């Protein structure tokens, strides 16, 4: 994907340093930040300089590379892996990537350990790019079917940012949109602002603009009336953790979009790589839901009249706020799961048939 016409990835390794796009500064400032230590990587995940399940996983993988550079010691490596897993509890890709790396690195005391770690982290990134591209091709078929019936612009509603900024490239929910656009299909995206943190407004709209795709930012609660008016042809969201039962954990507000879509008979799809599937948990009530700092709600950041990035309080000083970062959409409200292997029903049977 592109920023200012330049093809980029969200993360890469160069000269013993991990390079990331600092997403807390977008869309107003484009800053490439250097991560040089394991603490840098953990902090980038915690503060959401990197965010989105696949990108968090990749950052954790490179974080272990940095820990080896910092101190080639198995005890230090194990501690680093434990600290990374604790940094954000809901997104399953984080633990998946750390476990995959540790399977390769545990007990390796040779000088080759750094090369092994770099190669595996690179493989995780390349695999994610391939998966996200295939998610796009599989989701494209759904958009094509709607376009063939409608013979007009396909209106797609999405929530939060499940674009290329949340992965390494292509994105999950946006990948079918990018493929449709490249094929010449007219698409328009309703972009939920996505409070708190405004990932839709700040990130999804930003990257769609960079790719020249028509989009309109809406308040989080506007989607329902647009569906009632027939102005939404389909919904696509991403997910931070999908259970083998088809239940979906995603940015808070996703559940309400699914309910509105269900009531208005609008197809509601969830796009995900298989690394986001939790094959162990069976009850969505057991998914850890991250509660973040309430200041993400009470303060908002933007450009002031002097073009300076400023943070301001928007709530009464005495008011309390609760900031749950995720909610759960039960499988019965999900039309289908779009994966790298195809589209399936959001159910145990659907996923088992696709991932034999």
Helices and strands as residue ranges (DSSP letters): E 2-3, E 6-7, E 11-14, E 17-21, E 32-35, H 38-46, H 53-70, H 74-87, H 92-105, H 113-150, E 154-158, G 164-166, H 175-182, E 187-192, H 199-199, I 200-204, H 205-210, E 215-218, G 220-222, H 223-228, E 234-237, E 241-243, E 248-251, H 254-263, E 267-271, G 274-276, E 277-278, G 284-286, H 295-298, E 299-303, E 309-313, E 326-329, G 331-333, E 336-339, E 342-344, H 348-354
